[in-house]
Amino acid sequence: MRLQVVPSGTPAVPSDPAVALQQLLADGVTWGDSSAWLPALPAKSIDLFFTSPPYADQRAYSRIHPDRYVEWFLPFARAMYDASADSGSLVINIKNRVAKDGPLRGQRHPYVFQLVIALQNMGWRWVEEYIWQKPNAIPGKFGPRTKDAFEHVFHFARGAKPYFDLDAIRVPYKTTDDEIARRRLDTNGRRTTEAGFGRDRVGTYRHGGADPGNVVSVSQTYNQHRGVKHTAAMPEGLAEFFIKAVSPVGGTVIDPFAGGGTTAVVARRHGRLAGGIELHEEFATEARRRIAADVDSDVPGQMLGLG
Ligand SMILES: C[S@@+](CC[C@H](N)C(=O)[O-])C[C@H]1O[C@@H](n2cnc3c(N)ncnc32)[C@H](O)[C@@H]1O
């Protein structure tokens, strides 16, 4: 069921799937409706759909009631599943809300969890839940609860062996260099220690960095970053983490709810082919301006080959 008003005059979607994909990649962010573009993509062609869809009932651009959110989202999810490569993924950043009406009024609405279950039932494999932790969450009055200091990021995969590169997102070890050097000389390898049963104290330090874990701490940019005009632009650091981990260099990344174009900007900067679809013309225009500015500020050779 369609709950959005489709703007008239949006460019037609090419009937040839390969041409449709080429156009999205060439545009950077295309003004249009994802419910028309996603089914037009070639089968099994996309490495990563990375997106922050409209949250339930929250912004001027989205009036999707949380009770109907799953029903609204499922056709997009179906089309993304069909267009996803066997090793491809769908990564969704989404936030809960407190119900404003109905029997759940005043409680957290479970639409985010209902969506996860519905996607799993559709065949998407739920790989992981990440917490995007915001060190600079804005305080306010939220009833009997604290301020919202995190959002969910769910990783779903089409197949059993999704692309995933942990090495691309490793962080510096917390252990000192001296201690790492000392442990490298440890010939005893895996053994039970106070810090963990059967932990391989030597192998841990052979990777050039530590596993960052599934809590990703990135400050919210609150619409001030690089002059992005969109009211809900995500920080580039969040997009960078998932694009690097879940899509290969040279792979294809699509954001079906592109907003101000953060996914396309960051994915292109890191050597992926990237495109997006955005319902509102002014956001799509802004996104393309942002992509062009990012390309202009690029030093030669930086666009490709970064892990
Ligand atoms: C949360 S915002 C995305 C923000 C984006 N991640 C960024 O960094 O700017 C969601 C966007 O989805 C767009 N949208 C909603 N329904 C859409 C549809 N059917 N097709 C394409 N875009 C849509 C909205 O206009 C809105 O700009």
The ligand as an ORCA input file, in Angstrom:
! r2SCAN-3c Opt
* xyz 0 1
  C      15.946      9.774      6.798
  S      15.969     10.553      5.236
  C      17.513     10.018      4.567
  C      18.676     10.883      4.949
  C      19.968     10.467      4.293
  N      20.499      9.240      4.869
  C      21.017     11.561      4.394
  O      22.072     11.359      4.981
  O      20.725     12.679      3.936
  C      14.793      9.636      4.291
  C      14.551     10.184      2.887
  O      13.749      9.261      2.169
  C      13.007     10.003      1.215
  N      11.912      9.137      0.717
  C      10.767      8.791      1.327
  N      10.037      7.961      0.549
  C      10.742      7.762     -0.593
  C      10.525      7.015     -1.787
  N       9.400      6.292     -1.949
  N      11.465      7.038     -2.751
  C      12.597      7.776     -2.597
  N      12.862      8.525     -1.481
  C      11.952      8.518     -0.496
  C      12.549     11.218      2.004
  O      12.192     12.285      1.154
  C      13.797     11.517      2.840
  O      14.611     12.492      2.233
*
